Amino acid sequence: MENQEVFDKVVEILKPFAKNEEALSSISHETSLQKDLEVNSARLVDIVLEIEDNFDIEVSDDDADQVGTVGDAVKLIVAATS
């Protein structure tokens, strides 16, 4: 799966969880899930579950803890699906 395709799908997954609409409109690989999008830690768990379901992968707790930015999520998915 291409990086851009994964990125676009991750953005779609994040939309319902992001509180900061402005940051969502200018999202990039460097966008922080918690600082920029204002996603709380409980919602991060929901995002990981959505990622697992959408990409048919299993994300370990250690890997989930390393996801701080949109780019981190994309890298994790690309690594798990290749």
Backbone torsions as a table, in degrees:
resi	resn	phi	psi	omega
1	MET	NA	135.2	-178.2
2	GLU	-70.7	148.2	178.8
3	ASN	-55.2	-44.4	-177.9
4	GLN	-64.6	-38.8	178.5
5	GLU	-63.8	-43.7	177.6
6	VAL	-64.0	-45.5	179.9
7	PHE	-57.0	-48.2	-178.9
8	ASP	-60.7	-40.7	-180.0
9	LYS	-68.6	-38.6	177.7
10	VAL	-63.3	-41.7	178.7
11	VAL	-60.1	-43.2	178.2
12	GLU	-62.2	-39.2	178.2
13	ILE	-64.8	-38.6	-175.9
14	LEU	-73.2	-28.5	-173.3
15	LYS	-48.3	-50.1	-177.7
16	PRO	-69.7	-15.6	-175.8
17	PHE	-98.8	-18.9	-175.6
18	ALA	-79.2	131.2	178.0
19	LYS	-90.2	-24.8	-176.8
20	ASN	-97.5	95.9	-178.1
21	GLU	-62.9	-34.8	-178.8
22	GLU	-63.7	-45.7	178.5
23	ALA	-65.1	-33.9	179.8
24	LEU	-65.2	-34.1	-178.5
25	SER	-73.5	-19.4	178.9
26	SER	-121.3	37.0	-174.6
27	ILE	-66.6	143.4	177.7
28	SER	-143.7	-179.6	178.4
29	HIS	-63.6	-26.6	-177.4
30	GLU	-87.1	-5.4	-178.3
31	THR	-63.2	124.6	178.4
32	SER	-79.4	132.9	-180.0
33	LEU	-65.2	-43.8	-176.1
34	GLN	-84.5	-46.9	-176.4
35	LYS	-74.2	-49.7	-175.0
36	ASP	-81.7	-48.7	-176.7
37	LEU	-87.0	-10.0	178.4
38	GLU	59.3	44.1	175.6
39	VAL	-89.0	126.5	179.6
40	ASN	-82.1	166.2	-172.9
41	SER	-62.4	-33.0	178.2
42	ALA	-66.2	-37.4	178.7
43	ARG	-71.5	-26.8	177.1
44	LEU	-60.6	-37.3	177.7
45	VAL	-62.7	-43.7	178.5
46	ASP	-62.3	-38.9	179.0
47	ILE	-63.8	-44.0	178.6
48	VAL	-61.5	-41.7	178.0
49	LEU	-62.6	-41.0	177.2
50	GLU	-63.6	-41.8	178.4
51	ILE	-61.8	-44.7	179.0
52	GLU	-59.3	-45.0	-178.6
53	ASP	-66.7	-45.5	-175.2
54	ASN	-70.8	-32.1	-176.8
55	PHE	-107.8	1.3	179.1
56	ASP	53.6	50.8	177.7
57	ILE	-128.6	167.6	174.2
58	GLU	-117.4	127.7	-177.6
59	VAL	-107.8	121.2	178.8
60	SER	-70.8	160.1	178.4
61	ASP	-59.7	-40.6	179.4
62	ASP	-62.5	-43.2	178.1
63	ASP	-65.9	-41.5	179.4
64	ALA	-61.3	-37.2	179.7
65	ASP	-65.7	-22.2	-178.4
66	GLN	-85.9	-6.9	-178.2
67	VAL	-86.4	103.7	178.5
68	GLY	-114.4	-24.2	-178.8
69	THR	-126.5	168.5	176.3
70	VAL	-60.6	-40.9	179.1
71	GLY	-61.7	-37.5	176.9
72	ASP	-61.1	-42.0	179.4
73	ALA	-64.5	-43.4	179.5
74	VAL	-61.4	-46.1	179.8
75	LYS	-60.4	-43.6	180.0
76	LEU	-60.6	-45.6	-178.6
77	ILE	-66.7	-46.3	-179.5
78	VAL	-60.6	-41.8	179.2
79	ALA	-64.7	-38.7	-176.5
80	ALA	-77.2	-21.7	-176.7
81	THR	-103.6	-0.2	-179.0
82	SER	-105.5	NA	NA
